Amino acid sequence: MSVEFIRLVIVATATGAGYQIAHNRSGPESAWLAIGALIGACVGYVAGGLAGRSVLRGFRHVEATVDRAPASRILAGGLAFMMGAFLAAGATLPLFFVIRWYWAYPVSVVVVCVAGGGC
C-alpha cells in the first residue's frame, strides 16, 4: 500500500513537472505539452517505484530493530530526540528576525534535524 501511494505522489509531481517544462519550452498551444507530461509520468512511475520500495525496506528495517530493543531504550531515545529538537528550534528562532524567512527556514530545519538526531 505505501509503495503505491509514494509512487502516486511522485508520478503526479513528475507529470506536472514534465508539463511545465514543455510549457516553458514550447508554449501553451503546443502538442509537446502532452509529450512532456507523458515523459514526466513515465519517469515518475519508475522513480516512484524505486523510492517506494526503498522506503518500505527502511520501514521493515526500523521495525526489526525496534522489535529487538527494550522499551526503556526507545522511550529514552524519543525523549532525547524531542528535547534536542525543541532546544534547537528555540535556538534558531532568532534567525527569523535577522535574515529573510526563506533562508532562515531551511537553516532551522537542518539544525533541528541535526540536533534532534532525526535526519
For each residue, the residues with C-beta under 8 A, 3 or more apart:
1: 4 5
2: 5 6 52 55 56 59
3: 6 7 49 52 53 55 56
4: 1 7 8 52
5: 1 2 8 9 52
6: 2 3 9 10 48 51 52 55
7: 3 4 10 11 44 45 48 49 51 52
8: 4 5 11 12 48
9: 5 6 12 13 48
10: 6 7 13 14 44 47 48 51 52
11: 7 8 14 15 41 44 45 48
12: 8 9 15 16 44
13: 9 10 16 17 44
14: 10 11 17 18 40 41 43 44 47 48
15: 11 12 18 19 37 40 41 44
16: 12 13 19 20 37 40
17: 13 14 20 21 40
18: 14 15 21 22 36 37 38 39 40 41 43
19: 15 16 22 23 33 36 37 40
20: 16 17 23 24 36
21: 17 18 24 25 36 40
22: 18 19 25 26 30 32 33 35 36 37
23: 19 20 26 27 28 33 36
24: 20 21
25: 21 22 32 36
26: 22 23 30 32 33
27: 23 30
28: 23 33
29:
30: 22 26 27 33
31: 34 35
32: 22 25 26 35 36
33: 19 22 23 26 28 30 36 37
34: 31 37 38
35: 22 31 32 38 39
36: 18 19 20 21 22 23 25 32 33 39 40
37: 15 16 18 19 22 33 34 40 41
38: 18 34 35 41 42
39: 18 35 36 42 43
40: 14 15 16 17 18 19 21 36 37 43 44
41: 11 14 15 18 37 38 44 45
42: 38 39 45 46
43: 14 18 39 40 46 47
44: 7 10 11 12 13 14 15 40 41 47 48
45: 7 11 41 42 48 49
46: 42 43 49 50
47: 10 14 43 44 50 51
48: 6 7 8 9 10 11 14 44 45 51 52
49: 3 7 45 46 52 53
50: 46 47 53 54
51: 6 7 10 47 48 54 55
52: 2 3 4 5 6 7 10 48 49 55 56
53: 3 49 50 56 57
54: 50 51 57 58
55: 2 3 6 51 52 58 59
56: 2 3 52 53 59 60
57: 53 54 60 61
58: 54 55 61 62
59: 2 55 56 62 63
60: 56 57 63 64
61: 57 58 64 65
62: 58 59 65 66
63: 59 60 66 67
64: 60 61 67 68
65: 61 62 68 69
66: 62 63 69 74
67: 63 64
68: 64 65
69: 65 66 73 74
70: 73 74
71: 74 75
72: 75 76
73: 69 70 76 77
74: 66 69 70 71 77 78
75: 71 72 78 79
76: 72 73 79 80
77: 73 74 80 81
78: 74 75 81 82
79: 75 76 82 83
80: 76 77 83 84 117
81: 77 78 84 85 116 117 118
82: 78 79 85 86 116
83: 79 80 86 87
84: 80 81 87 88 115 116 117
85: 81 82 88 89 112 115 116 118
86: 82 83 89 90
87: 83 84 90 91 115
88: 84 85 91 92 108 111 112 114 115 116
89: 85 86 92 93 108 112
90: 86 87 93
91: 87 88 94 111 115
92: 88 89 95 104 107 108 111 112
93: 89 90 96 108
94: 91 97 98
95: 92 98 99 104 107 108
96: 93 99 101 104 105 108
97: 94
98: 94 95 104
99: 95 96 103 104
100: 103 104
101: 96 104 105
102: 105 106
103: 99 100 106 107
104: 92 95 96 98 99 100 101 107 108
105: 96 101 102 108 109
106: 102 103 109 110
107: 92 95 103 104 110 111
108: 88 89 92 93 95 96 104 105 111 112
109: 105 106 112 113
110: 106 107 113 114 119
111: 88 91 92 107 108 114 115
112: 85 88 89 92 108 109 115 116 118
113: 109 110 116 118 119
114: 88 110 111 117 119
115: 84 85 87 88 91 111 112
116: 81 82 84 85 88 112 113 119
117: 80 81 84 114
118: 81 85 112 113
119: 110 113 114 116
